[in-house]
Amino acid sequence: MDVADRVDEADLAAARAQLGRPPRGVRAVAHRCPCGLPDVLETAPRLPDGTPFPTLFYLTCPKAASAIGTLESSGLMKRMQARLAEDPELAEAYRAAHEDYLDRRDRAAGEEGMEPLPRDMQSAGGMPGRVKCLHALVAHELAAPGVNPFGREALDALPRWWTDGPCVETDPE
């Protein structure tokens, strides 16, 4: 597994507080916020009941999610989409990010002893042809730095959401 680290009970408690519900299908912490809490979880490609869960990298930090929502409402995705249609190199990098996501999802399925999801099933954030969800693209870029060009661009446009402390209080047990 080439993610940050395995998940422990403290991570699950933090994710529960961040999401307001128990997280599902968690495999690992894919990225940690500078405050130390998980902000991206890697999830199994299928939930325990076998239901497909195509979101491999799940952004959990509510501060980051809110800041990304502000970017989405600013029209950034429309501008990205327009550039995708005009710039063949960018389109190729975005397609490569899509392939990376699918490869990682397939690898996770194999590690979990699960049937991989169909390769034509969505990957994340509209890849490879659309820009649909910056949350998913940023989560991918945090989990796999340097892979997702639009995730990187959105991440670079975000404020430093962690500077005023953790997004949730966790029990210091």
C-alpha positions as CSV (number, residue, x, y, z in Angstrom):
1,M,0.0,0.0,0.0
2,D,1.6,3.3,-1.1
3,V,-0.6,5.6,1.1
4,A,0.5,7.6,4.1
5,D,-0.4,5.1,6.8
6,R,-2.8,2.5,8.1
7,V,-5.8,3.9,9.9
8,D,-6.2,3.5,13.7
9,E,-9.0,4.1,16.1
10,A,-8.0,7.8,16.7
11,D,-8.1,8.4,12.9
12,L,-11.5,6.8,12.7
13,A,-12.8,8.9,15.6
14,A,-11.4,12.1,13.9
15,A,-13.1,11.1,10.6
16,R,-16.3,10.4,12.4
17,A,-16.2,13.9,13.9
18,Q,-15.2,15.5,10.6
19,L,-18.0,13.8,8.6
20,G,-20.7,13.7,11.4
21,R,-21.1,10.0,10.8
22,P,-19.0,6.9,10.8
23,P,-16.8,6.6,7.7
24,R,-17.4,3.6,5.5
25,G,-14.9,1.2,3.9
26,V,-11.8,2.9,5.2
27,R,-8.5,1.3,4.2
28,A,-6.0,3.9,5.3
29,V,-5.1,7.5,5.9
30,A,-4.1,8.7,2.4
31,H,-3.0,12.2,3.6
32,R,-2.7,14.0,6.9
33,C,-3.4,17.7,7.4
34,P,-0.5,19.7,8.8
35,C,-2.5,19.7,12.1
36,G,-1.9,15.9,12.2
37,L,-5.5,14.8,11.6
38,P,-6.5,12.7,8.6
39,D,-7.9,14.9,5.8
40,V,-8.0,12.2,3.1
41,L,-9.0,8.6,3.6
42,E,-8.4,5.8,1.2
43,T,-11.6,3.8,0.9
44,A,-12.2,0.3,-0.5
45,P,-13.6,0.2,-4.0
46,R,-16.6,-1.7,-2.6
47,L,-18.5,-1.3,0.7
48,P,-18.7,-4.4,3.0
49,D,-22.0,-5.3,1.4
50,G,-20.4,-5.3,-2.1
51,T,-21.9,-2.0,-3.2
52,P,-19.5,-0.2,-5.6
53,F,-17.8,2.8,-3.9
54,P,-15.8,4.5,-6.7
55,T,-14.4,7.3,-4.5
56,L,-11.0,5.9,-3.6
57,F,-9.7,9.1,-2.0
58,Y,-12.3,10.7,0.3
59,L,-11.7,14.3,1.6
60,T,-12.9,14.4,5.2
61,C,-11.7,17.8,6.6
62,P,-14.7,20.1,6.8
63,K,-12.5,23.2,6.6
64,A,-10.8,22.1,3.4
65,A,-14.2,21.0,2.0
66,S,-15.7,24.4,2.7
67,A,-12.8,26.2,1.1
68,I,-13.0,23.9,-2.0
69,G,-16.8,24.6,-2.1
70,T,-16.0,28.3,-2.3
71,L,-13.6,27.6,-5.2
72,E,-16.3,25.6,-7.0
73,S,-18.8,28.4,-6.6
74,S,-16.3,30.9,-8.0
75,G,-16.6,29.4,-11.5
76,L,-13.1,27.8,-11.4
77,M,-14.4,24.5,-12.7
78,K,-15.9,26.2,-15.8
79,R,-12.6,27.8,-16.5
80,M,-10.8,24.5,-16.0
81,Q,-13.2,22.8,-18.3
82,A,-12.6,25.4,-21.0
83,R,-8.9,25.0,-20.7
84,L,-9.2,21.2,-20.9
85,A,-10.9,21.6,-24.3
86,E,-8.2,24.0,-25.6
87,D,-5.0,22.5,-24.2
88,P,-4.0,19.0,-25.5
89,E,-1.1,18.7,-23.0
90,L,-3.4,19.5,-20.1
91,A,-6.0,17.1,-21.4
92,E,-3.3,14.4,-21.6
93,A,-2.1,15.1,-18.1
94,Y,-5.7,14.9,-16.8
95,R,-6.2,11.6,-18.7
96,A,-3.1,10.3,-17.1
97,A,-4.4,11.3,-13.7
98,H,-7.6,9.4,-14.5
99,E,-5.6,6.3,-15.4
100,D,-3.6,6.7,-12.2
101,Y,-6.8,6.8,-10.2
102,L,-8.2,3.7,-11.9
103,D,-4.9,1.8,-11.4
104,R,-4.8,2.7,-7.7
105,R,-8.5,1.7,-7.3
106,D,-7.8,-1.7,-9.0
107,R,-4.8,-2.3,-6.8
108,A,-6.8,-1.5,-3.7
109,A,-9.5,-4.0,-4.8
110,G,-6.9,-6.7,-5.3
111,E,-5.3,-6.0,-1.9
112,E,-8.8,-6.3,-0.4
113,G,-9.5,-9.5,-2.2
114,M,-12.4,-7.8,-4.1
115,E,-13.5,-7.8,-7.7
116,P,-12.3,-4.5,-9.2
117,L,-14.9,-2.0,-10.4
118,P,-15.4,-1.9,-14.1
119,R,-12.7,0.3,-15.8
120,D,-15.4,2.3,-17.5
121,M,-17.0,3.3,-14.2
122,Q,-16.4,6.8,-13.1
123,S,-13.1,7.6,-11.5
124,A,-13.1,11.0,-9.7
125,G,-14.3,14.5,-10.2
126,G,-15.4,14.0,-13.8
127,M,-12.1,12.6,-15.1
128,P,-11.0,12.2,-17.8
129,G,-13.3,14.4,-19.9
130,R,-14.9,16.8,-17.4
131,V,-14.1,18.8,-14.3
132,K,-17.0,18.0,-12.0
133,C,-15.9,17.9,-8.4
134,L,-12.8,19.7,-7.0
135,H,-13.2,17.9,-3.7
136,A,-12.3,14.6,-5.4
137,L,-9.5,16.1,-7.5
138,V,-7.9,17.8,-4.5
139,A,-8.2,14.5,-2.5
140,H,-6.5,12.7,-5.4
141,E,-3.7,15.3,-5.5
142,L,-3.2,15.2,-1.7
143,A,-3.0,11.4,-1.8
144,A,-0.8,11.2,-4.9
145,P,1.2,14.5,-5.1
146,G,2.1,15.6,-8.6
147,V,-0.5,13.4,-10.4
148,N,-3.6,15.5,-10.8
149,P,-3.1,18.8,-12.6
150,F,-6.5,20.3,-11.6
151,G,-6.2,18.9,-8.1
152,R,-2.9,20.7,-7.8
153,E,-4.2,23.9,-9.2
154,A,-7.2,23.9,-6.9
155,L,-5.0,23.0,-3.9
156,D,-2.7,25.9,-4.7
157,A,-5.7,28.3,-4.8
158,L,-6.9,27.3,-1.4
159,P,-6.2,29.2,1.8
160,R,-4.2,27.5,4.5
161,W,-7.2,26.0,6.2
162,W,-5.3,24.4,9.0
163,T,-3.6,27.5,10.4
164,D,-6.2,28.3,13.1
165,G,-6.1,24.7,14.5
166,P,-7.7,21.4,13.8
167,C,-11.1,21.2,12.2
168,V,-12.4,19.0,15.0
169,E,-11.6,18.2,18.6
170,T,-10.8,14.6,19.2
171,D,-10.8,12.7,22.5
172,P,-7.2,12.6,23.6
173,E,-7.5,9.1,25.1
